[in-house]
Amino acid sequence: MKVEELPTGHGIADVVFLPKRDTSLPAMIVELKWNETADSAIQQIKEKRYPAILEGYVGEMVLVGINYDEKSKKHSCKIEMIEI
């Protein structure tokens, strides 16, 4: 299931993907940035404790930070796996 702009109590996660219960796929949190960095997107996910909103979820989680740079017209992306 995909959830856009999920309130976390500490901010809003841009996109969260929740796997079906009968699959081994990980959950995923995606944070989008504009004229910042992919690293700052990952940092925001961690600092604002976005994974905590998925209380009860146990397993791997993919954190994805995506940034679009207006000047260079390029995207950057950082992906991290965590275990919760």
C-alpha positions in Angstrom: 0.0 0.0 0.0 1.3 3.5 -0.8 0.6 6.4 1.5 1.4 10.0 0.5 2.2 12.7 3.1 1.9 10.5 6.1 1.8 12.5 9.4 4.4 11.0 11.7 3.9 13.2 14.8 7.3 14.8 14.1 6.7 15.9 10.5 5.3 14.4 7.3 6.8 11.6 5.4 6.4 12.3 1.7 5.7 8.7 0.6 5.5 5.5 2.6 5.2 2.0 1.0 3.8 -0.7 3.2 4.3 -4.3 2.1 1.4 -6.9 2.3 1.6 -9.0 5.4 2.2 -12.2 3.4 5.4 -11.0 1.7 9.0 -10.6 2.7 9.4 -7.2 1.0 10.6 -4.3 3.2 8.6 -1.2 4.0 10.0 2.0 2.4 10.0 5.7 3.3 10.8 8.2 0.6 11.7 11.8 1.4 11.8 14.3 -1.5 13.9 17.5 -1.5 14.3 20.5 -3.8 17.7 22.2 -4.1 19.1 20.4 -1.0 20.8 17.0 -0.9 19.8 13.3 -0.9 21.8 13.0 2.4 19.7 15.8 4.0 16.5 13.8 3.0 17.8 10.7 4.8 18.9 12.8 7.8 15.4 14.2 8.0 13.8 10.7 8.0 16.1 9.7 10.9 16.0 13.0 12.9 12.2 13.2 12.8 11.9 9.5 13.5 9.6 8.7 10.6 10.1 4.9 10.9 8.4 5.1 14.4 5.0 5.8 12.7 5.1 2.1 11.5 4.7 0.9 15.1 4.4 -2.9 15.1 6.3 -3.3 11.8 9.3 -5.5 12.3 11.9 -6.2 9.6 13.9 -4.4 7.0 13.0 -0.9 6.0 14.4 1.0 3.0 15.0 4.8 3.5 15.2 6.7 0.2 16.3 10.3 -0.1 15.8 12.0 -3.5 16.9 15.6 -4.3 16.3 17.7 -7.4 18.8 20.4 -8.1 17.1 23.2 -10.0 20.4 24.7 -11.4 22.0 21.5 -12.7 18.6 19.9 -13.6 19.9 16.7 -12.0 18.5 14.3 -9.4 20.5 12.6 -6.7 19.4 9.7 -4.6 20.6 7.9 -1.5 19.2 4.6 -0.3 19.8 3.0 3.1 18.5 -0.2 4.7 17.7 -0.3 8.4 16.4 -3.1 10.6 13.6 -2.2 13.0 
